[in-house]
Amino acid sequence: MLNNRKTVISLAALIAGFALTGAAQAQSMQGQSYAFYAPPMQQQQAQQQQYAPPAPYQGQMQSEDSQYDSQIGSEDAQLDPRLQRQLVDYPSQEKPGTIIVDTPNTYLYLIMGNGKAMRYGIGVGREGFTWSGVKQVARKAEWPDWYPPSEMIARQPYLPRMTAGGPGNPLGARAMYLGTSEYRIHGTNDPTTIGKNVSSGCIRLTNEDVIDLYNRVSVGAKVIVKPQTVEARGKSPAQAQSVMTIPDEATSSYAAASPAESTWAQIRPRGLY
């Protein structure tokens, strides 16, 4: 009788041991199967959510851009009628979305198709700084920061080394960067420079117009820049100004000024950037 009782107890213990071992293995397999069979898309979404900026910060960025946009007036109305944005007849073999910069006549055409184009008045490079060629829109930015290239700073040492995006920024409301070059299509805070040859090679529009163009153009868009011609220079002479005409007080005041916007009011009217 005693032996039978010991046998029963031993069998019960053995069964319990097998049960515990099986449960542990099941938990281990469940953990492995979950890690192996987890949908990759869910993992990617979880990672994106983990590294995404907090919602309040995203809202802050959007509200700042909207605040700047709301400060833009009707700049197009200040332009000569020929430089105001308008839909025109413009037969072209280029596909819609292509940008054509007519440097001699200070026009930018956005091909719309069906023989039509949206035409914008622009400011172009001053004499010695015009260029021509074919580029692509490499990237786009709203209210971009401005970092003058080293070559520009060497010519114009009074320029700020960096200007944060906003109403005081010489790139204006939007910028479209052309290939790997230093050239951009961008806005300007001085509409009086539209239709003139004043820049260091960039193509500028009013803030109102550059926002319109920005919303119509995609990254990767083809950009064709036509050369300045001798005949066109005779018709549309470069502005009779030189970087050397900027008074010493503008340069010296910049050295002691902070932030850079405090002297931009003196430098900006000349449009030499």
Buried (B, 14 or more C-beta within 10 A) or exposed (E): EEEEEEEEEEEEEEEEEEEEEEEEEEEEEEEEEEEEEEEEEEEEEEEEEEEEEEEEEEEEEEEBBEEBBEEBEEBBEBBEEEBBBEEEEBEBEBEBBBBBBBBBBBBBBBBBEEEBBBBBBBBBBBEEBBBEEEBBBBEBBBBBEBBBEEEBBEEBEBBBEEBBBBBBBBBBBBBBBBEEEBBBBBBBBBBEBBBBBBBBBBBBBBBBBBBBBBEBBEEEBBBBBBEBEEEBBEEBEBBEBEBEEBEEEBBEBBEEBEEBBBBBEBBBEBBBB
